[in-house]
């Protein structure tokens, strides 16, 4: 059920567009306004009815602001902007572990008044899985979640604020708010509090069993916490933080640092806090959806996770490792992410990069592993490595040296040295070239 191909017609800024994906890590790159976020929203539309079929979350339908606006008219008579129909989101999926999941399907909307077509195949698969779960069997449920740029984890935790709409122990709770990242941290904190208390109680029961000489059974709650910790520790390794847990003393979620000790999540940097919230939420969903997997729930759960601006608030060193860490923490989940950072895509092996530079089809980018960030900026992201004005000044300096115009070269060099920091590599090279040119001229004379 992982996404193989997405085709759009009259969706947002796309008249008609197609993009291919691989089962693992997929990265969308392109200038602002080229449709990276729109593609993630379209994928949410494609899978929305599957999620709504479980009854635990709402559908992501084709909305009014998803409809493409076409420019109609002529220069002489003037132009108007008109809605274009039909709006269509079509998907092709890989044939993998979800039985009877359709290999292709479409959702469309033909008028402003309509709400769009339903995909009965997706709804029926969800209802079948729900019935199997309710009958006590253990089907593997896919993790599906969306994390937009509004994923801010500054919410306080209040155990009394938990939603009563669904049993806390229901597997299907793992689908609640699948496309609402801003509400996910509260759910995670509540779940972590619940599992921590349950693990403690189970530990006390185990102690009593040992003292009574009875057979000691396992602690499934401790297993879930172990699975969560493993994923978080992999992702957080570059930051120095680890051991995210609920502190009964602090009555909130804390993280551990070897120098700073236990610190509440709310006091950490934006980058660390946001990453903890997102990764913990993905892991929590995997554990809730597939409890029968025990400590392997996070590692063995399949699914699709969408992340807009995966590099948001991350230090450059962390940007270099984030995709590889996602592969290690969630090896069977398909990730589709966007980024503006060359470091994200130049330091990861085996990822599928799509460049949104063509109005009709995304361009697959050759493997970028090992390329320096400057090359990625120039070749893929169409961005100058340096400030345009400084770039022009350095070009003039090199031209003056090449033309043996020593006086002009020295003046340009002095101007640049006044503006740029000492030790600038380009200026050091230019000074060396200028010195060599002066020696050559002196020798020739």
Phi, psi and omega in degrees: 000000175293150187286131178255312180216138175240128179237130183241145174224123179055040178251118182052235182278000184263124171284310171206131187209149180221142179215136179259153182223156173253164184294338185269241183266127179237134182235128177257126179233156180160165180294160175302138179089000181269359169106017181297310179294325178299322178296318178297319178296321179295323177296321176299320176298317183300320184261358186302319183287336173297315180293319181294338179294341178276346179079007182256354181206161181275159178287154169256091184278173173283114185268169180302320182282001173272347186282131181294136176258121180259144179274115186244138176124200182217168180298323183287316186264353181094165184242151171229158177254118186238143175298139181249132180231157358282152169268127184221134174240115182243141182226146169240138185240155172287144176277102181229226200280347181269110182299140175068007177290131184297145178281340175203151180197166180220150171236138183219162175219130189251344179214167176293328183282335183284159178259358180099159182282157175261154176247093186298329181299318179292315181299319181293322177298316180298316181295323178296315179296321178298318179295319179298317178298315181295335179275358175096005177276179187231064175289150175280123181258135181285142173278127176225123182205152182234132180234103180274183182288351179273013182285086179250129188251052182254022183272141176281160182253129177226107183305333182283353185267008183295146181287133180268004189291334183221147178304134182299335183266359181294136175299326185288352174299339178293351177257353182296137177055039182299334181244022181234079186297330183292342181259358189283329184294319178300319179296316179297314182299320178296315180296316181296320176300314181298313182292324179295315179295319180294322179295319178297314180298319179294324177297322177294320178296320179297320179297319178295321179296320179296316181294331180271356181076016179273164177295128181266117178273168184288172179244093184296330180290321176295323177298319180296318180294324177296317179298319178296313182300321182299314180296314182296320181295325177297312184290320186278354185311314181295340185272343183089354179265154180198184172051051175292126183204164176273126179262118178293331179289311181279344183058038176198174181280134180231164174233158185248137175232139186296336180258328186258352180076208179275125183230134177302142180305324183297342182262358181278170180294161180303316183298313181291315182297314180295320181292318177301313182300316183290311183294320178297323180292318177299313181296318179300319179296316179299318182292318180290321182289327186230061182295337181292347179277351178060228182290351181262007185301316182289317183289328188255354179285136176267175174150192181226128177233130180251132180227119176272129181054068183298338181273003187303123177068012183266139173299147181309321180296324178288325177301325181295331188252351192298318182291318177297322179294321177298320179296321180288320183285322183228070189295341184252007179262138174276123176253134173236111188233161172244157178201156171247003187261124176293335181294327182298319187262351181264352183241022181231135179269149170066027177259157180252112182256129178242126180263124180270077181239003183233129184293349184247332183205137177293144182263118175295137182256132177302161182307127183256003185301130178092347178288146177285156185299326180297320179296320179295319178301315183285312190277325186255314185265001174054045183230134177295144178291320181251166170305138186301320181293316178296320178302316180293320180295318178295322176298317178297321179297313180295324177296318180296320178296315180300323182273007179063026178270078190295318182299313179296319181298318180295321179293316178298321179295317179297319179298317180291322179296331179287333184263328186260155181293152178299143180086008177303128187298317182295320179291324177298318177295319181295320178298320179294317178297319179296318179297317178297320180295319179297317179295321179294318179295317180296321180294320181292333180272000000 
